[in-house]
Amino acid sequence: MNLIKKIISYPLSILYYISFGLTLLFFHPLQWLGLKLGGYKGHQFMVGGLNFTLIRCLHILGTRISFRNNYQIPNDRPLIIVTNHQSLNDIPTISWYLRKNHPKFVSKKELGKGIPSVSFNLRHSGSALIDRNNPKQALTVLKNLGQYIEKNNYSAVIFPEGTRSRDGKPKRFSENGLKMLVKYAPNAVVVPITINNSWQFLKYGGYPMEVGVHLTFDVHEPIEAKSLKFPELFKKVEQTIKNAVILQS
């Protein structure tokens, strides 16, 4: 970080954190209201507003976002979106740009409580909250999610690394989550996505945050889940995502 960027980053980081926190507090009661008055559609409308505003908060830091998709992603099929994971900013961006596909996330259960807006959304949107210390519970929840997206033609988003990379370098992909989703959503289309530069926001520990980040999402060619045997599918998806990761020298 050069001197000018470093000087600018301190006040902009404060402004970002204030805006981020106020956004979560503002949309928490709106989500509750949307759910009570409009059911699923009402809730999703408020979630869309939440994700759009969170993206706008990133612009305070001079962030540019490129969501590059050269493929026709169906809206009338279940999707399994598989992507690398670099920061929490990955989630609202994917949610916003793929909102027509009703993305549901596979998240650790700890995120299901205590965080304004975020926890409410995870609990009430159909996402899967898994207990990493309870494999049986995790498999059951993933089974339910697979059946849910299969029935409603929604999408499931899974980060097979399990936790975000703090330097952009992909971690080992675990096959269990994807395997369960493919099994219980056999008509799904698997959509690999590669995220780059999201990790840079926190490369200095969170304060200051990096400014001027170009956050990119590259959508790769969708794959029919049942077109390949699972080991071949998993290998293809992992290699496709990792081959497009840009590592810093």
C-alpha positions as CSV (number, residue, x, y, z in Angstrom):
1,M,0.0,0.0,0.0
2,N,1.6,3.3,-1.1
3,L,1.6,6.3,1.2
4,I,-1.3,8.1,-0.4
5,K,-3.5,5.0,-0.4
6,K,-2.5,4.3,3.2
7,I,-3.5,7.8,4.3
8,I,-6.8,7.6,2.5
9,S,-7.6,4.1,3.7
10,Y,-7.9,5.0,7.4
11,P,-10.9,7.4,7.2
12,L,-12.5,5.4,4.3
13,S,-12.3,2.2,6.4
14,I,-14.0,3.9,9.3
15,L,-16.7,5.2,7.0
16,Y,-17.1,1.8,5.5
17,Y,-17.5,0.0,8.8
18,I,-20.1,2.5,10.0
19,S,-22.0,2.1,6.8
20,F,-21.7,-1.7,6.9
21,G,-23.0,-1.8,10.5
22,L,-25.9,0.6,9.9
23,T,-26.9,-1.4,6.8
24,L,-27.1,-4.6,8.9
25,L,-29.1,-2.9,11.6
26,F,-31.4,-1.2,9.2
27,F,-32.4,-4.3,7.2
28,H,-32.8,-6.6,10.2
29,P,-36.3,-5.3,11.1
30,L,-37.2,-4.9,7.4
31,Q,-36.5,-8.6,6.8
32,W,-38.7,-9.5,9.7
33,L,-41.4,-7.2,8.3
34,G,-41.1,-8.5,4.8
35,L,-41.3,-12.1,6.0
36,K,-44.4,-11.4,8.2
37,L,-46.3,-9.4,5.6
38,G,-45.1,-11.0,2.3
39,G,-43.8,-14.4,3.2
40,Y,-40.9,-15.8,1.2
41,K,-41.2,-13.2,-1.6
42,G,-41.4,-10.3,0.9
43,H,-38.4,-11.6,2.7
44,Q,-36.4,-12.0,-0.5
45,F,-37.2,-8.5,-1.6
46,M,-35.7,-7.1,1.6
47,V,-32.7,-9.4,1.2
48,G,-32.1,-8.1,-2.3
49,G,-32.1,-4.6,-0.8
50,L,-29.6,-5.7,1.8
51,N,-27.2,-7.2,-0.6
52,F,-27.4,-4.3,-3.0
53,T,-26.6,-1.9,-0.2
54,L,-23.7,-4.0,1.1
55,I,-22.2,-3.8,-2.4
56,R,-22.6,-0.1,-2.4
57,C,-20.8,0.1,0.9
58,L,-17.8,-1.5,-0.8
59,H,-17.7,1.4,-3.3
60,I,-16.8,3.7,-0.4
61,L,-13.4,1.9,-0.5
62,G,-13.1,2.6,-4.2
63,T,-13.9,-1.0,-5.0
64,R,-14.7,-2.1,-8.5
65,I,-16.7,-5.2,-9.1
66,S,-16.7,-7.3,-12.3
67,F,-19.1,-10.2,-12.5
68,R,-18.2,-11.8,-15.8
69,N,-20.6,-14.4,-17.2
70,N,-20.6,-15.5,-20.8
71,Y,-23.0,-18.3,-20.3
72,Q,-26.8,-18.7,-20.2
73,I,-27.6,-19.8,-16.7
74,P,-31.1,-21.2,-16.5
75,N,-33.7,-19.8,-14.0
76,D,-35.9,-22.9,-14.2
77,R,-33.4,-25.5,-13.0
78,P,-31.8,-26.2,-9.7
79,L,-28.2,-24.9,-9.6
80,I,-25.2,-25.9,-7.5
81,I,-22.8,-22.9,-7.4
82,V,-19.3,-23.9,-6.4
83,T,-16.7,-21.3,-5.8
84,N,-13.5,-20.5,-3.9
85,H,-13.8,-18.4,-0.8
86,Q,-11.7,-15.3,0.0
87,S,-13.8,-13.0,2.2
88,L,-17.3,-12.4,3.5
89,N,-17.8,-9.9,0.7
90,D,-18.1,-12.9,-1.7
91,I,-21.6,-13.6,-0.3
92,P,-23.6,-10.4,-0.9
93,T,-22.1,-10.1,-4.4
94,I,-23.0,-13.6,-5.5
95,S,-26.4,-13.1,-3.8
96,W,-27.1,-9.9,-5.8
97,Y,-25.9,-10.9,-9.2
98,L,-27.6,-14.3,-9.1
99,R,-30.7,-13.2,-7.2
100,K,-33.0,-14.6,-9.9
101,N,-31.7,-18.0,-9.0
102,H,-32.6,-17.7,-5.3
103,P,-29.1,-18.6,-3.9
104,K,-29.0,-20.5,-0.6
105,F,-25.7,-20.8,1.2
106,V,-24.0,-23.6,3.0
107,S,-22.7,-21.9,6.2
108,K,-21.4,-22.9,9.6
109,K,-24.1,-22.9,12.2
110,E,-22.4,-20.2,14.3
111,L,-23.4,-17.6,11.7
112,G,-27.0,-18.4,12.3
113,K,-27.2,-16.3,15.5
114,G,-26.0,-13.0,16.8
115,I,-25.3,-11.1,13.6
116,P,-28.0,-8.6,12.6
117,S,-29.6,-9.2,9.2
118,V,-27.1,-12.0,8.3
119,S,-28.2,-14.5,10.9
120,F,-31.9,-13.8,10.3
121,N,-31.4,-14.3,6.6
122,L,-29.6,-17.6,7.0
123,R,-32.3,-18.9,9.3
124,H,-35.3,-17.9,7.3
125,S,-34.1,-18.1,3.6
126,G,-33.6,-21.8,3.3
127,S,-29.9,-21.9,3.7
128,A,-28.0,-24.8,5.3
129,L,-26.4,-24.2,8.7
130,I,-24.0,-27.1,9.4
131,D,-22.3,-28.2,12.6
132,R,-18.7,-29.0,11.6
133,N,-18.4,-31.1,14.7
134,N,-21.4,-33.2,13.9
135,P,-21.0,-35.0,10.6
136,K,-24.4,-36.7,10.8
137,Q,-26.2,-33.3,11.3
138,A,-24.2,-31.8,8.4
139,L,-25.1,-34.6,6.0
140,T,-28.8,-34.3,7.0
141,V,-28.8,-30.6,6.5
142,L,-27.1,-30.9,3.1
143,K,-29.6,-33.6,2.1
144,N,-32.5,-31.3,3.0
145,L,-30.9,-28.4,1.0
146,G,-30.4,-30.6,-2.1
147,Q,-34.0,-31.7,-2.0
148,Y,-35.2,-28.1,-1.4
149,I,-33.4,-26.7,-4.5
150,E,-34.5,-29.7,-6.6
151,K,-38.1,-29.1,-5.7
152,N,-38.1,-25.3,-6.1
153,N,-35.5,-24.8,-8.9
154,Y,-33.4,-22.7,-6.5
155,S,-29.6,-22.6,-6.2
156,A,-27.2,-23.8,-3.5
157,V,-23.9,-22.0,-3.0
158,I,-21.1,-24.0,-1.5
159,F,-17.5,-23.1,-0.7
160,P,-15.7,-26.5,-0.7
161,E,-12.6,-25.0,0.9
162,G,-14.7,-24.8,4.1
163,T,-13.1,-21.6,5.2
164,R,-11.9,-18.5,3.4
165,S,-8.4,-18.1,2.1
166,R,-6.6,-15.2,3.7
167,D,-3.9,-14.8,0.9
168,G,-5.9,-15.8,-2.2
169,K,-4.3,-19.2,-2.5
170,P,-7.0,-21.9,-2.8
171,K,-7.2,-24.4,0.0
172,R,-8.0,-28.1,-0.5
173,F,-11.5,-28.7,-1.8
174,S,-13.6,-31.1,0.3
175,E,-15.9,-33.3,-1.8
176,N,-18.6,-34.2,0.8
177,G,-20.8,-31.2,0.5
178,L,-20.9,-31.2,-3.3
179,K,-21.4,-34.9,-3.3
180,M,-24.5,-34.7,-1.1
181,L,-26.0,-31.8,-3.1
182,V,-25.5,-33.7,-6.4
183,K,-27.1,-36.8,-5.0
184,Y,-30.2,-35.1,-3.8
185,A,-30.5,-32.5,-6.6
186,P,-29.9,-34.9,-9.5
187,N,-31.3,-32.5,-12.1
188,A,-29.1,-29.6,-11.0
189,V,-26.6,-27.7,-13.2
190,V,-23.2,-27.2,-11.5
191,V,-21.9,-23.6,-12.0
192,P,-18.2,-23.1,-11.1
193,I,-17.2,-19.6,-10.2
194,T,-13.7,-18.2,-9.5
195,I,-13.3,-15.2,-7.2
196,N,-10.2,-13.1,-7.3
197,N,-8.9,-10.2,-5.1
198,S,-11.6,-10.5,-2.4
199,W,-9.0,-11.5,0.2
200,Q,-7.1,-8.2,-0.3
201,F,-9.7,-6.3,1.8
202,L,-8.4,-7.8,5.0
203,K,-4.7,-8.3,4.1
204,Y,-3.7,-5.7,6.7
205,G,-5.9,-7.3,9.4
206,G,-9.1,-5.4,8.8
207,Y,-7.9,-1.9,9.7
208,P,-7.2,-0.2,7.5
209,M,-9.0,-2.0,4.7
210,E,-7.4,-2.0,1.3
211,V,-8.8,0.6,-1.1
212,G,-9.1,0.4,-4.8
213,V,-9.6,-3.4,-5.0
214,H,-10.8,-4.8,-8.3
215,L,-13.1,-7.6,-7.1
216,T,-13.8,-10.2,-9.9
217,F,-16.1,-13.1,-10.3
218,D,-15.6,-15.3,-13.3
219,V,-18.5,-17.7,-14.1
220,H,-17.3,-20.8,-15.9
221,E,-19.2,-23.1,-18.2
222,P,-22.1,-24.8,-16.4
223,I,-22.0,-28.6,-16.2
224,E,-25.0,-31.0,-16.0
225,A,-24.6,-32.7,-12.6
226,K,-25.6,-36.1,-14.0
227,S,-23.4,-35.8,-17.1
228,L,-20.3,-37.1,-15.3
229,K,-19.5,-39.6,-12.6
230,F,-19.0,-37.7,-9.4
231,P,-15.2,-38.2,-9.1
232,E,-14.8,-36.8,-12.7
233,L,-17.3,-33.9,-11.9
234,F,-15.5,-33.0,-8.7
235,K,-12.1,-33.0,-10.4
236,K,-13.3,-30.9,-13.3
237,V,-15.0,-28.3,-11.1
238,E,-12.0,-28.0,-8.7
239,Q,-9.5,-27.6,-11.6
240,T,-11.7,-25.1,-13.4
241,I,-12.0,-22.9,-10.4
242,K,-8.4,-23.1,-9.2
243,N,-6.9,-22.6,-12.7
244,A,-8.5,-19.2,-12.9
245,V,-7.2,-18.0,-9.5
246,I,-4.7,-15.2,-9.9
247,L,-2.0,-15.5,-7.3
248,Q,0.0,-12.5,-6.2
249,S,3.7,-12.6,-6.8
